[in-house]
């Protein structure tokens, strides 16, 4: 079976086997893309030292040459340790969940449901929202439970 696969290859006079897999060139410095459906905070940005957040398993620290992976991010904090001055951001965020992907080419993409700068968040206003107060369906009860959990995390992180 293997000889049939390489019969055409060997017929043309090729006697050496060359590896046919593609290689990906790694970027010298990790590039970060941080986006929500409503906007992009960073796009192919390399002026950061590390990204700190929490995954379902444990604290997650992403820096240059981190191994590839995919992580689910529950609602919580996301801190980008900046090495350059970026206008309009402190690098300290609260988010509603999402996922983080580290690619083979030393790039990192973070997709979040929604994200807020920690300085703009008002913890005393969290319980005054009117969105999703229905509790008569299973989905409504589950959504209410998730919102209460996110609210507790946000209040804790916003007041620290």
C-alpha positions in Angstrom: 0.0 0.0 0.0 2.8 2.4 0.8 4.6 1.6 -2.5 1.5 2.6 -4.4 1.4 5.9 -2.7 5.0 6.7 -3.6 5.1 5.0 -7.0 4.5 8.3 -8.9 7.0 10.0 -6.7 9.7 7.4 -7.3 9.0 7.2 -11.1 10.2 10.7 -11.7 13.7 9.9 -10.5 13.3 11.1 -6.9 15.1 8.8 -4.6 15.2 11.0 -1.5 12.1 11.5 0.6 11.4 15.1 1.5 9.2 16.0 4.4 6.0 17.4 3.0 4.6 19.1 6.1 4.3 22.8 6.3 6.2 24.8 8.9 4.9 27.9 10.5 7.4 30.8 11.1 7.2 32.0 14.7 7.0 35.7 15.3 9.9 37.0 17.5 7.5 38.6 19.9 4.0 37.5 20.8 1.2 39.5 19.2 -2.0 40.0 21.1 -5.5 40.6 19.6 -8.2 41.4 22.2 -11.7 41.8 20.8 -15.4 41.8 21.6 -18.3 41.8 19.1 -18.6 45.5 19.8 -15.0 46.5 19.2 -11.3 45.7 19.2 -9.1 46.7 22.1 -5.8 45.5 20.7 -5.0 44.2 17.2 -1.7 42.4 16.5 -0.2 44.4 19.5 3.3 43.4 20.6 3.9 46.1 23.3 3.0 43.8 26.3 5.0 41.6 28.6 2.3 39.2 29.8 -1.5 38.7 30.0 -3.0 37.4 33.3 -6.5 36.0 33.7 -8.3 33.1 35.1 -9.4 30.0 33.2 -11.8 27.2 34.5 -8.8 25.3 35.8 -6.5 27.9 37.4 -4.8 31.3 36.9 -3.5 31.7 33.3 -0.4 33.7 32.5 0.4 34.1 28.8 3.7 35.5 27.7 6.1 35.3 24.8 6.7 31.7 23.6 3.7 30.2 25.6 2.7 26.8 24.3 -0.3 26.7 22.0 -3.7 26.1 23.6 -7.3 27.0 23.8 -8.8 28.1 27.1 -12.4 28.9 28.2 -12.5 32.1 30.3 -15.3 32.5 32.8 -16.4 36.0 33.8 -13.7 37.8 35.7 -10.6 39.9 35.3 -8.0 40.2 32.5 -4.8 42.1 33.1 -2.5 43.1 30.2 1.0 44.1 31.5 1.9 46.8 29.0 5.5 47.7 28.1 4.6 50.7 26.0 2.3 53.6 26.8 -1.2 53.0 25.2 -3.5 55.9 25.1 -7.0 55.3 26.6 -6.3 52.1 28.5 -4.8 50.9 31.7 -4.6 47.3 30.6 -6.9 46.3 33.5 -10.2 44.8 32.4 -13.3 43.0 33.7 -15.0 40.7 31.2 -18.2 38.6 30.8 -16.4 35.5 29.6 -15.0 34.2 26.4 -12.1 32.2 25.1 -8.3 32.6 24.6 -6.4 31.0 21.8 -2.6 30.7 21.6 -1.5 29.9 18.1 1.6 28.1 16.9 3.0 31.2 15.3 3.4 33.0 18.7 0.1 35.0 18.5 -2.6 35.2 21.0 -6.3 36.0 20.3 -8.8 36.7 23.1 -12.5 36.8 22.1 -14.8 38.1 24.9 -18.5 38.4 25.2 -18.0 41.9 26.6 -15.2 43.8 28.2 -14.9 46.9 30.4 -12.0 48.9 31.6 -11.8 48.5 35.4 -11.7 52.2 35.9 -15.1 52.7 34.1 -16.9 50.1 36.2 -19.3 51.2 39.0 -19.8 48.3 41.4 -22.7 50.0 43.2 -24.7 50.0 40.0 -24.5 46.2 39.3 -27.7 45.2 41.1 -29.8 48.0 39.5 -29.8 46.5 36.0 -33.1 45.3 34.5 -31.8 42.8 32.0 -33.0 39.2 32.3 -35.1 39.1 35.4 -37.3 36.2 34.2 -37.1 33.1 36.4 -40.1 31.1 35.2 -38.1 29.0 32.6 -35.1 26.8 33.0 -33.1 29.0 30.7 -34.1 32.1 32.6 -33.1 30.6 36.0 -29.8 29.5 34.5 -29.1 32.9 33.1 -30.0 34.5 36.4 -27.7 32.2 38.2 -24.8 33.1 35.8 -25.5 36.8 36.2 -25.5 36.6 40.0 -22.2 34.7 39.8 -20.6 37.3 37.5 -22.0 40.1 39.6 -20.2 38.7 42.7 -16.9 38.3 40.8 -17.2 41.8 39.4 -17.9 43.4 42.7 -15.0 41.6 44.3 -12.6 42.5 41.5 -13.8 46.1 41.0 -13.3 47.0 44.7 -9.8 45.5 45.0 
